[in-house]
C-alpha cells in the first residue's frame, strides 16, 4: 500500500464565465439576436475556483476542509472524487473513493433503494458478492428498510441522505469523502454518522469532511485544511486551522464591502448593513439596520440574516418571509431586524446578509460583527460550569408545582 492515501501537486480548477446579458431562453430570440448582431461574440472571463493546491494525506487521517462560501471546498472534493477534471495539476489516489457530495448524487431516481445500493457498489468496481456482504449493515444503518423496494424519487431528502451515507460508509472503499449534506439529516442520525466516520478512520481508511460546523470538525477530525479564495492557506492541526479562519475575518470583511466582488446575481444589492450597538449584554436585543438599492424588475424578494459564532457556526437564521415581509425591487428600502428573547453567550459574532428570490441576488458575508460582553444575565452567582454548554443562554425558570 502507498504511504499516502491522497497526494496532489499544483491542483487547479478554472471555469469560464460568460459576460454580458443573460442568454436567450427561446430559439426565436437567439435567432433574432444573431441576425441583428451577426458578428457579436460571447465574451468570457476566467474564474479560478482552486489555485495551485498541493498536499499529502496519510492513511487513517480524518481531514476537515473548512473555509467560507466560495473558498473552493466543494470544488476540491469534486476533483478528488473525479466528479470533475482538474484544469491543471496531479491527483494520486491510493484507493477507491466512496463519496456523498450532495443529495441524490449517484442515485438513479427510477430505481428502488435496493437497486441503487447495488448500482453504487458496481460504480465503485465491486462485485455482487462483495456488495451483498455489506447489504444488511447498509439497510440497518440507514433505517429505510420499509422503503427498500420503493423508487428513491419518492424518498424525502432525509431518507436520501441516510441511505446514501450508509452506502458510502459501509462499502469497502479506502477513502470516504463527505460534503456537508449531513445537515439535512436529523440530529440523531448526524451523531450516528459522525461516530461511523470515526470508526472508518480508526480502521485505517481516510475520511475527507467538508463542513461549516466547527463542533463536528473538532469532534471528528484529526487534522484540517483551511481554504481561502481557492488557495490552501493552512493544513495541519484542527485548532490552528480554525484560528486561521477567525483571524482572516477582518481582511475578508473589507473585501466584501465591494458589492461587485460579492456572490449573487446583483439584480438587487445591499448598500449598507450596520449594528446599532457594537457591544451588548447577553440579554439585550440585537438590532441590525440595512439599506437596499433599487433593482431590476425581478419580482418581490425577501431578506435573510445569519448570525454566526467565532468559528462560523450559524447560531440563528432570521428570514423575513417567515414574518410575511417581502420587498419590491423597483424602489430602495431601509429596514431594521430586531432579534428578541435570545440570549447570546459572551463572545464575538458575525452577521451574514442575503437577498433572496428563486436564487441569491446578493450574499454579503461578514457584513457586520458585534461583541457580547462577559456578563451573566442570571440573578445568582455560581461557577462557570453552570454556563459551559449550549450555543445560547436561555431565559428560564424552575418552579415548584403542586
C-alpha positions in Angstrom: 0.0 0.0 0.0 1.2 3.5 -0.8 2.4 5.7 2.0 -0.2 8.4 1.3 -4.0 7.9 0.7 -4.2 11.1 -1.3 -1.5 13.3 -2.9 -2.0 16.4 -5.0 0.6 18.6 -6.8 -0.4 22.0 -8.3 -4.1 21.2 -8.4 -6.1 23.9 -10.1 -9.6 24.3 -11.5 -10.7 27.2 -13.7 -14.1 27.9 -15.1 -15.1 30.2 -18.0 -18.0 32.5 -17.1 -19.9 34.3 -19.9 -20.1 38.0 -19.6 -22.8 40.4 -20.6 -26.5 40.0 -20.7 -28.2 36.7 -19.9 -28.6 34.2 -22.6 -31.9 33.9 -24.5 -34.2 31.2 -23.4 -36.1 30.8 -26.7 -34.8 29.8 -30.0 -36.6 32.6 -31.8 -34.9 35.2 -29.5 -31.5 33.6 -30.2 -32.1 33.6 -34.0 -33.2 37.3 -34.0 -30.2 38.3 -31.8 -27.9 36.6 -34.3 -29.5 38.3 -37.3 -29.3 41.7 -35.6 -25.7 41.3 -34.5 -24.1 38.6 -36.8 -20.5 39.5 -35.7 -21.1 39.5 -32.0 -19.2 37.0 -29.9 -19.8 35.9 -26.3 -17.1 37.2 -24.0 -15.8 35.1 -21.2 -13.8 35.7 -18.1 -11.9 33.1 -16.2 -12.8 32.2 -12.6 -10.2 30.3 -10.5 -12.1 28.0 -8.1 -8.8 26.3 -7.0 -5.3 27.6 -7.5 -2.1 25.5 -7.1 -3.2 23.3 -4.2 -0.6 20.8 -3.0 -0.8 18.4 -0.1 -0.3 14.8 1.1 -2.8 12.9 3.3 -1.7 9.8 5.1 -3.8 6.7 5.7 -6.1 6.8 8.7 -6.5 10.6 8.8 -9.9 12.3 9.2 -9.3 15.6 7.5 -11.8 18.5 7.9 -11.9 21.0 5.0 -13.0 24.5 6.2 -13.4 27.9 4.6 -16.0 30.5 3.7 -18.5 30.1 0.9 -16.7 30.2 -2.4 -13.4 29.2 -0.9 -13.2 26.0 -3.1 -14.1 23.3 -0.6 -16.7 21.5 -2.7 -14.7 22.0 -5.8 -11.7 20.3 -4.2 -13.9 17.3 -3.1 -15.4 17.0 -6.6 -11.9 16.9 -8.1 -10.7 14.3 -5.6 -13.8 12.1 -6.2 -13.3 12.5 -10.0 -16.8 14.1 -10.5 -15.0 16.8 -12.5 -11.5 17.0 -14.0 -8.8 19.5 -12.9 -7.6 22.3 -15.2 -4.0 21.6 -14.1 -2.1 19.5 -11.6 -1.9 15.9 -10.5 -4.1 13.8 -8.2 -2.8 10.5 -6.9 -5.4 8.4 -5.1 -4.3 5.3 -3.1 -7.6 3.5 -3.5 -11.3 3.6 -4.3 -13.3 6.7 -3.1 -16.8 6.5 -1.6 -18.5 9.9 -1.6 -21.6 11.8 -0.6 -21.4 15.2 -2.2 -25.0 16.3 -2.4 -28.5 14.9 -2.0 -29.2 12.4 -4.7 -25.7 12.2 -6.2 -25.0 8.8 -7.7 -28.6 7.6 -7.3 -31.0 6.8 -10.2 -34.4 8.2 -9.2 -36.4 5.5 -11.0 -34.6 2.6 -9.3 -35.5 1.3 -5.9 -33.4 1.7 -2.8 -32.2 -1.9 -3.1 -31.2 -1.4 -6.8 -29.4 1.8 -6.0 -27.2 0.1 -3.4 -26.1 -2.5 -6.0 -25.7 0.3 -8.6 -23.4 2.4 -6.3 -21.3 -0.7 -5.5 -20.9 -1.5 -9.2 -19.8 2.0 -10.0 -17.1 1.6 -7.4 -15.9 -1.5 -9.1 -17.3 -4.0 -6.6 -18.7 -7.4 -7.4 -22.2 -8.5 -6.4 -20.9 -10.8 -3.7 -18.8 -8.0 -2.2 -21.9 -5.7 -2.1 -24.1 -8.4 -0.7 -21.7 -8.9 2.2 -22.4 -5.3 3.4 -26.0 -5.1 2.3 -27.7 -5.9 5.6 -25.5 -3.4 7.5 -26.3 -0.7 5.0 -30.0 -1.2 5.3 -30.0 -1.4 9.1 -27.8 1.7 9.5 -30.0 3.8 7.0 -33.3 2.9 8.7 -35.1 2.7 5.3 -35.9 -1.0 5.3 -39.6 -0.4 4.9 -39.0 1.6 1.7 -36.3 -0.6 0.2 -38.5 -1.6 -2.8 -39.7 2.0 -3.4 -38.2 4.1 -6.2 -35.8 6.6 -4.5 -37.5 9.5 -6.3 -40.3 9.2 -3.7 -37.8 9.4 -0.8 -37.6 12.5 1.3 -34.3 14.4 1.4 -33.6 12.9 4.8 -34.1 9.3 3.6 -31.9 10.0 0.6 -29.1 11.2 2.8 -29.4 8.3 5.3 -29.3 5.7 2.5 -26.6 7.5 0.5 -24.3 7.9 3.6 -24.8 4.4 4.6 -23.8 3.1 1.2 -20.7 5.3 1.1 -19.6 4.4 4.6 -20.2 0.6 4.5 -19.0 -0.4 1.1 -15.3 -1.3 1.3 -13.7 1.9 -0.2 -10.3 3.0 1.0 -11.3 6.8 1.0 -14.6 8.3 2.2 -15.4 11.9 1.1 -18.4 13.6 2.7 -19.7 17.1 1.9 -22.0 19.0 4.3 -25.1 17.2 3.2 -25.4 15.6 6.6 -27.0 18.8 7.7 -30.2 17.5 6.0 -30.5 14.6 8.4 -31.9 14.7 11.9 -29.6 15.3 15.0 -29.7 11.6 16.0 -28.6 10.5 12.5 -25.9 13.2 12.4 -24.4 11.9 15.7 -24.6 8.3 14.4 -22.9 9.3 11.1 -20.0 11.1 12.9 -19.5 8.0 15.1 -19.4 5.9 11.9 -16.8 8.2 10.3 -14.6 8.0 13.3 -14.8 4.2 13.1 -13.9 4.4 9.4 -10.8 6.5 10.1 -9.7 4.2 13.0 -9.9 1.2 10.7 -7.1 2.8 8.5 -9.3 4.3 5.9 -9.1 8.0 5.1 -12.0 10.5 5.6 -12.4 13.9 4.0 -15.1 16.0 5.6 -16.3 19.4 4.4 -18.3 21.4 7.0 -19.0 24.9 8.3 -19.8 23.4 11.7 -16.8 23.7 14.0 -18.0 21.3 16.6 -18.4 18.4 14.1 -14.9 19.0 12.6 -13.4 19.2 16.1 -15.2 16.1 17.2 -14.4 14.0 14.1 -11.2 15.2 12.5 -7.5 14.6 13.4 -6.3 17.4 11.1 -7.9 20.2 9.0 -7.1 22.3 5.9 -8.3 25.9 5.6 -9.0 27.1 2.1 -9.1 30.8 1.3 -10.2 32.1 -2.1 -9.2 28.9 -3.8 -5.8 28.6 -2.2 -4.6 26.2 0.6 -3.9 28.7 3.4 -3.1 26.1 6.1 -3.1 22.3 6.6 -2.4 20.8 10.0 -3.8 21.0 13.5 -7.6 21.5 13.7 -7.5 24.2 16.4 -4.8 26.1 14.4 -6.9 25.9 11.2 -9.9 27.4 13.0 -7.6 30.1 14.5 -6.5 31.0 10.9 -10.2 31.1 9.8 -11.0 33.5 12.6 -8.0 35.8 12.1 -8.9 36.1 8.3 -12.2 37.8 9.1 -11.1 41.4 9.0 -9.5 41.2 5.6 -12.5 39.3 4.3 -14.9 41.8 5.7 -13.1 44.7 4.0 -13.1 42.8 0.7 -16.9 42.2 0.8 -17.6 46.0 1.0 -17.2 46.0 -2.8 -20.6 44.8 -4.0 -19.1 43.7 -7.3 -16.9 41.1 -5.6 -19.8 39.5 -3.7 -21.7 36.4 -4.9 -25.2 36.8 -6.2 -26.8 37.9 -9.5 -26.5 41.6 -8.4 -30.1 42.5 -9.5 -30.6 43.9 -6.0 -27.7 44.7 -3.6 -27.3 45.8 0.0 -25.8 49.3 0.2 -25.4 49.3 4.0 -25.6 46.9 6.9 -24.9 48.2 10.4 -25.3 47.2 14.1 -26.9 49.8 16.2 -24.6 48.7 19.0 -21.2 47.0 18.5 -21.2 45.6 22.1 -24.1 44.3 24.1 -25.0 42.3 27.2 -26.4 38.7 26.6 -30.0 39.7 27.4 -30.0 42.8 25.1 -32.0 43.0 21.9 -29.8 42.6 18.8 -30.7 45.2 16.2 -29.3 45.2 12.7 -30.1 48.0 10.2 -29.8 47.6 6.4 -30.4 49.6 3.2 -31.2 48.0 -0.1 -30.8 49.7 -3.5 -33.5 49.7 -6.2 -33.0 46.9 -8.7 -34.1 45.4 -12.0 -37.7 44.0 -12.2 -37.1 40.6 -10.6 -40.3 40.3 -8.6 -40.7 40.5 -4.9 -37.8 39.3 -2.8 -37.1 38.6 0.9 -34.1 39.2 3.2 -32.3 36.7 5.3 -29.8 37.2 8.2 -27.5 34.6 9.7 -25.7 35.3 13.0 -22.6 33.2 13.3 -20.3 32.5 16.2 -16.5 33.0 16.0 -16.0 29.6 14.3 -18.6 30.2 11.7 -21.4 28.1 13.2 -24.8 29.6 12.4 -26.4 30.4 15.7 -29.7 31.8 14.3 -31.3 32.4 10.9 -33.9 35.2 10.5 -35.8 35.0 7.2 -38.2 37.9 6.5 -40.5 35.6 4.6 -41.3 33.8 7.9 -42.9 37.1 9.2 -44.5 37.9 5.9 -42.1 40.7 4.9 -41.3 40.9 1.2 -39.7 43.8 -0.7 -40.5 45.3 -4.1 -37.4 45.7 -6.3 -38.3 48.9 -8.1 -37.5 51.1 -5.2 -34.9 51.3 -2.4 -35.7 50.1 1.1 -34.4 50.8 4.6 -35.1 48.2 7.2 -34.3 47.0 10.7 -34.0 43.5 12.1 -34.7 43.1 15.8 -33.7 39.7 17.4 -35.6 39.5 20.7 -35.7 37.0 23.5 -32.4 35.3 22.5 -29.5 35.5 24.9 -26.2 35.2 23.1 -23.3 33.7 25.0 -20.4 36.1 25.6 -18.1 36.3 22.6 -17.7 37.7 19.1 -20.4 37.2 16.4 -20.5 38.0 12.7 -23.5 38.8 10.6 -24.2 37.5 7.0 -27.0 39.1 5.0 -28.7 37.6 1.9 -31.2 39.0 -0.7 -33.2 36.0 -1.9 -35.7 35.1 -4.5 -35.7 31.9 -6.5 -31.9 32.3 -6.3 -29.5 34.5 -4.5 -29.4 38.2 -5.6 -26.8 39.3 -3.0 -24.7 37.5 -0.5 -22.9 39.8 2.0 -20.9 37.5 4.3 -19.1 39.3 7.1 -21.4 42.3 6.7 -21.1 43.2 10.4 -19.7 42.0 13.7 -20.5 42.5 17.3 -19.3 41.5 20.8 -21.4 40.1 23.6 -19.9 41.2 26.9 -18.8 38.6 29.5 -21.6 39.3 32.0 -24.2 36.9 33.3 -27.9 37.7 32.8 -28.8 35.4 35.7 -29.5 36.7 39.3 -27.3 34.2 41.1 -23.5 34.0 41.0 -22.1 30.5 40.5 -19.2 28.6 38.9 -18.5 28.8 35.2 -19.5 25.1 35.0 -23.2 26.2 35.0 -22.7 28.2 31.8 -20.4 25.8 30.0 -22.7 24.1 27.5 -25.1 25.2 24.8 -24.9 27.5 21.8 -27.0 30.2 23.5 -28.1 31.1 27.0 -31.8 30.7 27.9 -34.3 32.8 29.8 -35.7 30.1 32.0 -37.2 29.5 35.5 -37.6 26.4 37.7 -40.9 26.3 39.6 -42.4 24.0 42.2 -45.7 22.5 41.1 -48.4 21.4 43.5 
